[in-house]
Amino acid sequence: MANTSRSQSLFEKSLKRIPGGVNSPVRAFKSVGRSPVFIQRALGSKLWDVDGNEYIDYVGSWGPMILGHAHPRIVEAVQKAAVDGTSFGAATERELEMAELITSIMPTIEMVRMVNSGTEATMSAIRLARAFTGRNKIIKFEGCYHGHADSFLIKAGSGAMTFGIPDSPGVTQATSTDTLTARYNDAKAVKTLIDNYPKEIAALIVEPIVGNMGCVPPKPGFLQTLRELCTQNGIVFIVDEVMTGFRVALGGAQQLYNIMPDITTLGKIIGGGLPVGAYGGKKEIMSMVSPAGPMYQAGTLSGNPLAMAAGIEMLKLLKKDTSTYSRLEEKSSRLENGIQSVIEKHHLPLTQNRVGSMFTVFFTKDHVADYETAKASDAKRFSMYFNEMLDRGIYLAPSQFEAAFMSDAHTDEDIERTIDAAEKSLLKTFQ
């Protein structure tokens, strides 16, 4: 086991000043039975902790590092922007450039508003849908995570699943009443909810590819049926591409599956590693947003010049070299096939899901298609596997219920090392 004594010391000090010692729950490593490692720096596909240990990283800051950490062009863009000032709280040309880039790549987005996080984007999108329709209720899916706004902490995925708390104290009964939940990949359940609450549902929000109960792809036709049901019933169709946008394809999951949302929420990659989010869609709907319309939403740091500079450079790089996605597919496929060979060779009760450069190894022998099948995973064995992999220099998300991410910076050697580490770790886990 690698020496992580400095990380341990920092965590003990953090516990005195930060709730749980961390600023986001899954970082605590609580569900995998150890203290977190504290990261000091990153470059390409690698991380280094404060004790000097090196890791091949498959978290990628939870998705945005599609080109790898500290890409020189993005670092340069941030440095140049910082010289001119780090925040103005005023309109800048970069905000327009970002808006034009996003709308040129995603034609379903006619207008876009920048915000500071994925949570802020989804929260604002729901408020906008309610303002536009004059209705109160929303439909979300069990195990889908759309941030920590009150409306979404009902059968939420991600950290809520990890810690076994699908509903959070502090969420009012009234909010809970207005949030309806359906099983992911079950269009019939959605139709039943719509029939039960006619003309009461403002919006349906969905992760087109779930990343927050592990990677769970949509069944063929599922997203298209959701689109049809929303159109037929005057419901705003919100596709949460905070994780999938510009990740699974240049135009996101909506390009991959040929779907037309009314509103799209974005984050992660459009910040190039800096805090950012956005929501956008049809001009008719977005014109409701203040100051163009009556739906109020604001933010001093929205469109922050450093985040815009990083995100613009990221999107330019992806738009210029669309072969990035074929490389990511080839690398991700090679890793998936390598791990699958290990699973089959040793007859292990595991299954894998992957869409493009998002993937998860589930500790269950059954196919994972929704919240219930994801929850059937053996979290205890996953915890053992995670620790074995970490000790072998492979950095995975410290939760069974999170997707992993490939970057363009991962090398053939990284992938071979990961497959070798996975075989040794799995044999140790199942011995």
C-alpha positions as CSV (number, residue, x, y, z in Angstrom):
1,M,0.0,0.0,0.0
2,A,1.3,3.4,-0.9
3,N,2.2,5.9,1.8
4,T,-0.6,8.5,2.1
5,S,0.3,9.9,5.5
6,R,0.2,13.5,4.5
7,S,-3.2,13.1,2.9
8,Q,-4.4,11.5,6.2
9,S,-3.0,14.4,8.2
10,L,-4.7,16.9,6.0
11,F,-8.0,15.1,6.2
12,E,-7.9,15.0,10.0
13,K,-7.3,18.8,10.0
14,S,-10.1,19.3,7.4
15,L,-12.6,17.5,9.6
16,K,-12.3,20.3,12.1
17,R,-13.2,23.1,9.6
18,I,-15.1,21.5,6.7
19,P,-18.3,19.3,7.1
20,G,-17.1,15.7,6.7
21,G,-13.6,17.1,5.8
22,V,-14.6,17.7,2.1
23,N,-16.6,20.1,0.0
24,S,-18.6,17.5,-1.9
25,P,-19.7,14.2,-0.3
26,V,-18.3,11.5,-2.6
27,R,-14.8,13.0,-2.2
28,A,-14.7,11.8,1.4
29,F,-14.1,8.1,0.3
30,K,-16.4,7.2,3.1
31,S,-18.2,4.5,1.1
32,V,-15.0,2.8,0.2
33,G,-13.8,2.7,3.8
34,R,-10.7,4.9,3.8
35,S,-9.7,8.5,4.0
36,P,-9.4,10.5,0.8
37,V,-6.1,11.2,-1.0
38,F,-5.5,14.9,-1.4
39,I,-4.5,15.8,-5.0
40,Q,-1.6,18.3,-5.5
41,R,-1.4,18.5,-9.3
42,A,-2.4,16.9,-12.6
43,L,-1.2,16.6,-16.1
44,G,-2.5,14.7,-19.1
45,S,-4.0,11.4,-17.9
46,K,-2.2,11.5,-14.5
47,L,-2.8,12.8,-11.0
48,W,-0.2,13.2,-8.2
49,D,-1.2,13.4,-4.5
50,V,0.4,15.3,-1.7
51,D,2.5,12.3,-0.8
52,G,3.9,12.1,-4.3
53,N,1.9,9.0,-5.5
54,E,1.0,8.9,-9.2
55,Y,-2.3,7.7,-10.5
56,I,-3.9,7.1,-13.9
57,D,-7.1,9.2,-13.6
58,Y,-10.5,8.0,-14.8
59,V,-12.5,10.6,-12.9
60,G,-11.3,13.6,-15.0
61,S,-12.8,16.1,-12.5
62,W,-16.1,14.1,-13.0
63,G,-16.0,14.5,-16.8
64,P,-14.7,17.8,-18.1
65,M,-11.1,16.8,-18.7
66,I,-11.9,15.2,-22.1
67,L,-8.5,16.4,-23.5
68,G,-6.7,15.6,-20.3
69,H,-5.5,17.7,-17.4
70,A,-3.7,21.0,-17.9
71,H,-4.0,21.1,-21.6
72,P,-1.4,23.7,-22.7
73,R,-3.8,25.6,-25.0
74,I,-6.4,25.9,-22.2
75,V,-3.9,26.9,-19.6
76,E,-2.6,29.6,-21.9
77,A,-6.1,30.9,-22.5
78,V,-6.8,31.2,-18.8
79,Q,-3.4,32.9,-18.1
80,K,-4.1,35.5,-20.9
81,A,-7.6,36.1,-19.6
82,A,-6.4,36.5,-16.0
83,V,-4.0,39.3,-16.9
84,D,-7.0,41.4,-17.9
85,G,-8.9,40.7,-14.7
86,T,-10.6,37.8,-13.0
87,S,-14.2,39.0,-12.7
88,F,-16.1,42.1,-13.9
89,G,-19.8,41.3,-13.1
90,A,-20.4,43.0,-16.5
91,A,-21.0,41.9,-20.1
92,T,-18.0,40.7,-22.1
93,E,-17.3,39.7,-25.7
94,R,-16.3,36.2,-24.5
95,E,-19.9,35.5,-23.3
96,L,-21.1,36.1,-26.8
97,E,-18.4,34.0,-28.3
98,M,-19.3,31.1,-26.0
99,A,-23.0,31.5,-26.8
100,E,-22.3,31.5,-30.5
101,L,-20.0,28.4,-30.2
102,I,-22.7,26.5,-28.2
103,T,-25.5,27.3,-30.6
104,S,-23.4,26.5,-33.7
105,I,-22.7,23.0,-32.3
106,M,-26.1,22.3,-30.8
107,P,-28.8,23.5,-33.2
108,T,-31.6,22.8,-30.6
109,I,-30.2,25.7,-28.6
110,E,-31.3,29.0,-30.1
111,M,-30.5,31.1,-27.1
112,V,-28.4,30.2,-24.0
113,R,-27.8,31.7,-20.5
114,M,-24.5,31.1,-18.7
115,V,-24.5,30.1,-15.0
116,N,-21.9,28.8,-12.6
117,S,-22.7,25.1,-12.1
118,G,-24.8,22.2,-13.4
119,T,-27.0,22.5,-10.4
120,E,-27.7,26.1,-11.2
121,A,-28.4,25.2,-14.8
122,T,-31.0,22.5,-14.0
123,M,-32.6,24.5,-11.2
124,S,-33.0,27.5,-13.6
125,A,-34.3,25.2,-16.4
126,I,-37.1,23.9,-14.1
127,R,-38.1,27.3,-13.0
128,L,-38.2,28.4,-16.6
129,A,-40.4,25.5,-17.6
130,R,-42.8,26.3,-14.8
131,A,-42.9,30.0,-15.8
132,F,-43.5,29.0,-19.5
133,T,-46.3,26.5,-18.9
134,G,-47.9,27.9,-15.8
135,R,-47.7,24.4,-14.2
136,N,-46.0,23.2,-11.0
137,K,-45.1,19.5,-11.2
138,I,-42.1,17.9,-12.8
139,I,-41.1,14.4,-13.7
140,K,-37.6,13.1,-13.0
141,F,-36.2,9.5,-13.1
142,E,-35.1,7.4,-10.2
143,G,-31.3,7.4,-9.9
144,C,-30.9,10.4,-12.2
145,Y,-29.0,13.2,-10.5
146,H,-29.6,16.8,-11.6
147,G,-27.7,18.6,-8.9
148,H,-28.7,19.3,-5.3
149,A,-31.6,21.7,-5.7
150,D,-34.6,20.7,-3.6
151,S,-36.7,19.5,-6.5
152,F,-34.1,17.0,-7.6
153,L,-33.3,15.3,-4.2
154,I,-36.1,12.7,-4.6
155,K,-34.7,9.3,-5.6
156,A,-31.5,11.1,-6.6
157,G,-28.5,9.3,-8.0
158,S,-24.8,9.8,-7.3
159,G,-23.8,10.7,-3.8
160,A,-27.3,10.1,-2.5
161,M,-27.2,6.5,-3.7
162,T,-23.7,6.1,-2.4
163,F,-24.6,7.0,1.1
164,G,-28.0,5.3,1.0
165,I,-29.9,8.6,1.5
166,P,-32.1,9.0,-1.6
167,D,-34.1,11.9,0.0
168,S,-32.5,14.7,1.9
169,P,-33.7,16.4,5.1
170,G,-34.5,20.0,4.5
171,V,-36.6,19.3,1.4
172,T,-40.1,20.4,2.1
173,Q,-43.2,18.2,1.7
174,A,-44.6,20.7,-0.9
175,T,-41.5,20.3,-3.0
176,S,-41.7,16.5,-2.8
177,T,-45.3,16.6,-3.8
178,D,-44.5,18.5,-7.0
179,T,-41.7,16.1,-8.0
180,L,-42.9,12.9,-9.6
181,T,-40.5,10.0,-10.2
182,A,-40.5,7.3,-12.8
183,R,-38.2,4.4,-13.5
184,Y,-35.5,5.1,-16.1
185,N,-36.0,3.3,-19.4
186,D,-39.7,2.8,-18.6
187,A,-41.8,5.0,-20.9
188,K,-45.0,3.4,-19.8
189,A,-44.5,4.6,-16.3
190,V,-44.1,8.1,-17.6
191,K,-47.3,7.9,-19.6
192,T,-49.1,6.7,-16.4
193,L,-47.9,9.8,-14.5
194,I,-49.0,12.1,-17.3
195,D,-52.4,10.5,-17.4
196,N,-52.7,10.7,-13.6
197,Y,-51.8,14.5,-13.6
198,P,-53.3,15.9,-16.8
199,K,-52.2,19.5,-17.5
200,E,-50.3,19.7,-14.2
201,I,-46.8,18.7,-15.4
202,A,-44.5,21.6,-16.4
203,A,-41.4,19.6,-17.3
204,L,-39.8,16.2,-17.7
205,I,-36.0,16.2,-17.1
206,V,-33.8,13.3,-18.0
207,E,-30.1,12.4,-18.2
208,P,-30.0,11.0,-21.7
209,I,-27.3,8.7,-20.6
210,V,-27.3,8.3,-16.9
211,G,-23.9,8.9,-15.3
212,N,-24.9,9.2,-11.7
213,M,-26.0,5.6,-10.9
214,G,-23.1,4.4,-13.0
215,C,-23.2,4.6,-16.7
216,V,-26.7,3.5,-17.8
217,P,-27.6,4.0,-21.5
218,P,-31.2,4.5,-22.8
219,K,-33.0,1.6,-24.3
220,P,-33.7,2.0,-28.1
221,G,-36.7,4.4,-28.6
222,F,-36.9,5.5,-24.9
223,L,-35.8,9.1,-25.4
224,Q,-37.8,9.4,-28.6
225,T,-40.9,8.3,-26.8
226,L,-40.3,10.8,-24.0
227,R,-40.1,13.5,-26.7
228,E,-43.4,12.4,-28.2
229,L,-45.2,12.3,-24.8
230,C,-43.9,15.8,-23.9
231,T,-45.0,17.2,-27.3
232,Q,-48.5,15.6,-27.0
233,N,-49.1,16.9,-23.5
234,G,-47.5,20.4,-23.6
235,I,-44.7,19.4,-21.3
236,V,-41.2,21.0,-21.6
237,F,-38.7,18.3,-22.4
238,I,-35.4,19.1,-20.6
239,V,-32.4,17.0,-21.5
240,D,-29.6,17.3,-18.8
241,E,-26.4,17.2,-20.8
242,V,-24.3,18.5,-18.0
243,M,-22.2,15.3,-18.1
244,T,-22.9,14.1,-21.7
245,G,-22.7,17.4,-23.6
246,F,-19.6,17.5,-25.9
247,R,-18.5,14.3,-24.1
248,V,-20.3,11.4,-26.0
249,A,-20.3,13.3,-29.3
250,L,-19.5,16.8,-30.3
251,G,-23.2,17.6,-30.3
252,G,-23.8,15.6,-27.1
253,A,-26.3,12.8,-26.5
254,Q,-29.0,14.6,-28.5
255,Q,-26.8,14.3,-31.6
256,L,-26.0,10.6,-30.8
257,Y,-29.7,9.7,-30.4
258,N,-31.2,12.3,-32.7
259,I,-33.5,13.9,-30.1
260,M,-34.8,17.5,-30.0
261,P,-35.1,18.8,-26.4
262,D,-36.9,22.1,-25.6
263,I,-34.2,23.0,-23.1
264,T,-30.7,21.6,-22.7
265,T,-28.6,22.0,-19.6
266,L,-24.8,22.0,-19.9
267,G,-21.7,22.1,-17.7
268,K,-18.4,20.3,-17.2
269,I,-16.7,20.6,-20.6
270,I,-17.8,24.1,-21.4
271,G,-15.8,25.4,-18.5
272,G,-12.6,23.6,-19.6
273,G,-12.1,22.6,-16.0
274,L,-13.4,25.8,-14.4
275,P,-16.8,26.2,-12.6
276,V,-19.5,26.8,-15.2
277,G,-23.0,25.8,-16.4
278,A,-25.5,26.9,-18.9
279,Y,-29.1,26.3,-20.0
280,G,-30.5,27.0,-23.4
281,G,-33.1,26.1,-25.9
282,K,-35.9,27.4,-28.0
283,K,-36.0,31.1,-28.4
284,E,-39.7,31.1,-27.5
285,I,-39.0,29.6,-24.1
286,M,-35.6,31.4,-23.4
287,S,-37.3,34.8,-24.1
288,M,-39.0,34.3,-20.8
289,V,-35.7,34.7,-18.9
290,S,-35.1,38.1,-17.3
291,P,-34.4,40.8,-18.5
292,A,-36.0,39.7,-21.7
293,G,-39.0,38.2,-19.8
294,P,-40.4,37.8,-16.3
295,M,-38.6,34.7,-15.1
296,Y,-35.9,36.0,-12.8
297,Q,-32.5,34.4,-12.7
298,A,-29.2,36.1,-12.1
299,G,-25.6,35.6,-11.1
300,T,-22.7,37.9,-10.5
301,L,-20.1,35.4,-11.7
302,S,-22.1,34.0,-14.6
303,G,-20.0,34.2,-17.7
304,N,-16.9,34.6,-15.6
305,P,-14.0,35.7,-18.0
306,L,-11.7,32.9,-16.9
307,A,-14.3,30.2,-17.3
308,M,-15.3,31.6,-20.7
309,A,-11.7,31.7,-21.9
310,A,-11.1,28.0,-20.8
311,G,-14.4,26.8,-22.2
312,I,-14.1,28.6,-25.5
313,E,-10.7,27.1,-26.1
314,M,-12.0,23.6,-25.2
315,L,-14.9,23.9,-27.6
316,K,-12.7,25.2,-30.4
317,L,-10.3,22.3,-29.9
318,L,-13.1,19.8,-30.0
319,K,-14.8,21.5,-33.0
320,K,-11.6,21.7,-35.0
321,D,-10.5,18.1,-34.4
322,T,-13.7,15.9,-34.5
323,S,-11.4,12.8,-34.8
324,T,-11.0,13.2,-31.0
325,Y,-14.2,11.2,-30.6
326,S,-13.1,8.3,-32.8
327,R,-9.9,8.2,-30.7
328,L,-11.9,8.2,-27.5
329,E,-14.1,5.4,-28.8
330,E,-11.1,3.3,-29.8
331,K,-9.4,3.8,-26.4
332,S,-12.6,3.2,-24.4
333,S,-13.4,0.1,-26.4
334,R,-9.9,-1.3,-25.9
335,L,-10.2,-0.8,-22.1
336,E,-13.8,-2.3,-22.0
337,N,-12.7,-5.3,-24.1
338,G,-9.6,-5.9,-21.9
339,I,-11.7,-5.8,-18.7
340,Q,-14.3,-8.0,-20.3
341,S,-11.7,-10.6,-21.2
342,V,-10.7,-10.6,-17.5
343,I,-14.3,-11.0,-16.4
344,E,-14.9,-14.0,-18.8
345,K,-11.5,-15.6,-18.2
346,H,-12.1,-15.8,-14.4
347,H,-15.9,-16.2,-14.6
348,L,-16.6,-13.1,-12.5
349,P,-20.1,-11.9,-11.6
350,L,-19.7,-8.5,-13.2
351,T,-21.3,-6.5,-16.0
352,Q,-20.1,-3.4,-17.9
353,N,-22.0,-0.5,-19.5
354,R,-20.3,2.0,-21.8
355,V,-21.4,4.8,-24.2
356,G,-18.4,6.4,-25.9
357,S,-15.9,7.6,-23.3
358,M,-18.3,7.0,-20.3
359,F,-18.2,3.6,-18.7
360,T,-18.9,1.6,-15.5
361,V,-18.0,-1.9,-14.2
362,F,-21.0,-3.0,-12.1
363,F,-20.5,-5.6,-9.4
364,T,-23.6,-7.6,-10.4
365,K,-23.9,-10.3,-13.0
366,D,-27.2,-8.8,-14.3
367,H,-27.6,-6.1,-16.9
368,V,-28.0,-2.7,-15.4
369,A,-30.8,-0.6,-17.0
370,D,-32.3,1.4,-14.1
371,Y,-32.2,2.4,-10.5
372,E,-33.2,-1.0,-9.1
373,T,-30.7,-3.0,-11.1
374,A,-27.9,-0.6,-10.3
375,K,-28.7,-0.8,-6.6
376,A,-28.3,-4.6,-6.8
377,S,-24.6,-4.1,-7.2
378,D,-22.3,-5.4,-4.5
379,A,-21.0,-2.1,-3.1
380,K,-18.9,-3.9,-0.5
381,R,-16.9,-5.8,-3.2
382,F,-16.7,-2.6,-5.3
383,S,-15.1,-0.9,-2.2
384,M,-12.5,-3.7,-2.1
385,Y,-11.8,-3.4,-5.8
386,F,-11.5,0.4,-5.6
387,N,-8.9,0.2,-2.8
388,E,-6.9,-2.5,-4.7
389,M,-7.0,-0.3,-7.8
390,L,-6.0,2.8,-5.9
391,D,-3.0,1.0,-4.4
392,R,-2.0,0.0,-7.9
393,G,-2.1,3.6,-9.1
394,I,-5.5,3.7,-10.8
395,Y,-7.8,6.5,-9.7
396,L,-11.5,5.6,-10.0
397,A,-14.5,7.4,-8.6
398,P,-14.9,6.2,-5.0
399,S,-18.5,5.0,-5.6
400,Q,-20.1,2.1,-7.5
401,F,-22.7,4.6,-8.7
402,E,-20.5,7.0,-10.8
403,A,-19.4,6.8,-14.4
404,A,-15.7,6.7,-15.3
405,F,-14.3,8.8,-18.1
406,M,-11.6,8.3,-20.7
407,S,-9.6,11.3,-22.0
408,D,-7.7,11.9,-25.2
409,A,-4.6,12.1,-23.1
410,H,-4.8,8.4,-22.0
411,T,-2.1,6.3,-23.7
412,D,-1.9,2.7,-24.9
413,E,0.5,2.1,-21.9
414,D,-2.1,3.7,-19.5
415,I,-4.8,1.3,-20.8
416,E,-2.6,-1.8,-20.6
417,R,-1.5,-0.9,-17.1
418,T,-5.2,-0.4,-16.1
419,I,-6.3,-3.8,-17.5
420,D,-3.4,-5.5,-15.7
421,A,-4.3,-3.7,-12.5
422,A,-7.9,-4.6,-12.9
423,E,-7.1,-8.3,-13.3
424,K,-4.9,-8.3,-10.2
425,S,-7.4,-6.2,-8.2
426,L,-10.4,-8.4,-9.2
427,L,-8.7,-11.6,-8.3
428,K,-7.8,-10.2,-4.9
429,T,-11.4,-8.9,-4.5
430,F,-12.9,-12.3,-5.3
431,Q,-10.3,-14.6,-3.7
